[in-house]
Amino acid sequence: MSARLAEAAAKLESTRQLGSVIGAMRAIAASRSQQARRELGAIRQYAATIGGAIGQVLAALPTDHVSSTRPQHPDGTLVVALCAEQGFVGAFNERMLDVALPLAAQAPSRLFVVGYRGQTAAASRGHTPEWSTSMAARTAEVPALADRLADAVHATLAARALRRVLLVHGSPDEGGSFGVVQRWLLPFDFARFSGHERARAGADAPLTNLPPALLLEQLAVEYMRADLCEALILSYAAENQARMQAMIAAHSNIERNETRLTLEYQRVRQEDVTDEILELSAARL
C-alpha cells in the first residue's frame, strides 16, 4: 500500500469513527430529552396538588386579603438564565442570553446563570453573573439544584431589596427544536388559583392547624419550588433537544465527508493498481 493510499484509508476510517461517536451522542441526547419529558408530568401533578391547596386556603380568606399583580417592567429584577452545562448545543446559550442579558443590564437588576457554558458565553459578552452554578447533569439532580437555586434567590432578594424574579429558560417543542420561555417567579401570582378552584374549595374546606395567612405563605414557597423544578426539567430537555439537532447536522456533514473520502480512496487505490500493472508490464519487457 502506497503512502497516499494509507493516508486516504486513515482519513476514511477516522471519519467513520467520528460518525459513530456523533451517532452515540445523538442517541444519548434523545434518551435524556425523552426521560425529562416523562418526569415533567410528575412535577406538574405535584404543582397542581399544591395549587389546589392554595385555592382552598384562598377560599378561607377575604377576597382582597391577597394581592397578586404581574410585573409589567423588568426594572429591579433578578434575572435567572438557565443555560447548558455541556457543549454541542448550537445556539442554545446564545438564545437564552439574548433575552436575559438586556433585562439584567437595567440597574438595579441582577443576573444569575445556571450552566457552565452559559457562564462562559456571558463572560465573552462582558457580563459576570452575581451568582452561578452548574446545570443538572441528570434529572435526578434537579430537586437538589432547585433547592440550591431557591436559597441563592432568597439570599439575594434580602440583600439587594429586589422584589421580582424572572426565569429565562428553554422549552422543547414538538417540531424537534426549542423555544425561549420567560417565567415570573416573583411576585407570586395568586390570581392563577382563583375561579373554579376557589369555588370548589369553599364547598369542602379542609381542617387546618395553621392560620390561613401563614399556611398560604408556606404553600406559595412550595409552589415556587415546583415552578423551579419544572423550569429546570424543561431547560434540561431543551438542552438535549438542541444537542440532538446539532448532532443531526453534524452527522449529515460526516456523511458528505465520508462519501467524498470514499471516492478519493477508490481513486487513489485505482491509481496504485494501475501503477503496479505498469511496473509489472515494464519488468516483463
PyMOL commands that set and color helices and strands:
alter all, ss='L'
color gray80, all
select helices_A, chain A and resi 3-59+92-104+116-124+139-160+190-193+196-203+212-284
alter helices_A, ss='H'
color red, helices_A
select strands_A, chain A and resi 77-82+110-114+131-133+164-172+178-186
alter strands_A, ss='S'
color yellow, strands_A
deselect
rebuild
show_as cartoon
